[in-house]
Amino acid sequence: MKTRALMSLTALLGLVGCATTPKPPPDENAPPPAVPAQAAAPEPAPQPARPEAVPATPLRQPKPMEQVVLARPDSPIVSFRLVFHTGSVDDPKGKEGLTALTAQLMAEGGTQKLTASQLLEALYPMAAELDVFVDKEFTTLSGRVHKDFLARFQDIFTDVLLAPRLDAAELERLRANAISDVENGLRSANDEALGKVALDALLYQGHPYAHFTGGTVQGLKAITLDDVKAHAQRVFTQDRLVIGLAGAVDDALAQALSSRLSALPAKGAPRVELPAVPTTAGRTVIIQKPTLSTAVSMGFVSTIRRGDPDFFPVAFAMSNLGEHRQSIGVLFTELREKRGLNYGDYAYAEHFIESPGTTYNRTNIARTQQDMSLWIRPVVPTNGVFATRGAVFFLDQMVKEGIPQERFELMRGFLQGYTRLWEQTDQRRLGYAIDGRFYGTPDFLEQYRQAMAKMTPQSVQEALRRRVQPEALNFVFVTEDADGLAQALRSGAPSPITYASPKSEELLTQDQAISSSKLPLRPEAIQVIPAQQFMEK
């Protein structure tokens, strides 16, 4: 108490002293008081050096014929999803397309009991679906049927794998279709797909990912029926299979399906050892073909995939640039809406293949080595370089400046809802659950939503600076005047744009910055390839 009283008395005397002691008059000749300097904002950490190569860190391996069951007793539909860890990486050199052609012949060529036409006739009255899809590392056989027809459909579905007809005439029919897909589809009818396949070939040059999943013309011509029979035994095996079931399923169905599929070969060929992928940057391929527009794809081999701590923030940021047909995206707004350049512009944190009938990425196309990409849908050729510069400009701006808080909140709210559309069917839910077995990401979409709730603009930008480097980009163009485009790219000259209607001064000023910005490409690394030669052999 004495100590407290003494402190109070001392404080009181100090206050009295302050009140009664007169202040000296100000010195008119004294210099003004110094203004204390504000603490400078901390400099962002320098971007880490890009690694020379991306190693092939193996995906996780589920146990042979591991089951993923998502039962929904209230559903009358049964969904089957058989995912084999085999894809175009298993194609022998000189027979590119063997895995895809083998899978197609098994799924569409009939069974020992049914010809190809009888197979279709059997499925039709059941309103059943039976599809196959082959990617670089995975092949998916999917089926869907009403439970009233379950027994009949299950027999057909499993016979496709266990007792395929493998008819020589059907092989020739499907081979002709596959060659036509390259010559008349990929090369001629779909510039966007051509650009994306060419980007794969550029990024993964000399790697098993490099060739088109559907094969090359000469590779397809070299395949024999004996090749198909042997390949089926090598890659469609128990040790490569994950079994997915959803909907009106029970333990009896799960056990019966596993029992039937145990007739598959237990083990097949050793898995292909994938090499590291060099992160060479600044390369450009121009595919020359008759066309009225210019399609652009750009990207780089990524150092992250699902399961990496930086994957979610980088995926968030790339969605901010814009996913497939999403008008909320920055690229869509800036390049299509404000400037009218094309139909849309999109960005992806992992390899994107559109799921038919949706705007979403396919499931079960997991890859050991992933890529990030930006996709500019076809533009008028005179705007090709400007559109490319624009996409790089807004990517670079996002990396350097981050995402503003208001924009960040808008995107977070959008993605919290939009990601739920990615899992609205049993087949997609099965797909994500099976992908999680290989990536080590159970409940992947729920993990993403939880991660978004904790993200900040700062944490997203930090991940971007670590993982996304615009100077790492490589470019593919599909156009008619390939030599003219190559010259424009080599010169680095400005690419001004003109409009048919008035634009704001702010936009025109930004256009000047875009049109004179430097693209991260090397003039000596520009290659022109005639479309007729692409994926020939």
ABEGO torsion letter per residue (X at the ends): XAAAAAAAAAAAAAAAAAAABBBBBBBAABBBBBBBBBBBBBBBBBBBBBBABBBBBBBBBBBBGBBBBBBBAABABBBBBBBBBBBAAABBBGABGAAAAAAAAAAAAEBAABBAAAAAAAAAAAGBBBBBBBBAABBBBBBBBBAAAAAAAAAAAAAAAABBAGBAAAAAAAAAAAAAAAAAAAAAABAAAAAAAAAAAAAABGBAAABBAAEBAAAAAABBAAAAAAAAAAABBAAABBBBBBEBBBAAAAAAAAAAAAABBABBBBBBBBBBBBABBGBBBBBBBBBABBBBBBEBBBABBBGBAAAAAAAAAAAAAEBBGBAABAAAAAAAAAAGABAEBBBBABBBBBBBGBABBBBGABBABBBBBBBBBBBBAAAAAAAAAAAAAAAAAAAAAEBBAAAAAAAAAAAAAAAAAAAABAAAAAAAAAAAAAAGBBGAAAAAAAAAAABBAAAAAAAAAAABBAAABBBBBBBABAAAAAAAAAAGBBBBBBBABBBBAAAAAAAAAAAABBBBBBAAABBBBBAAABGAX
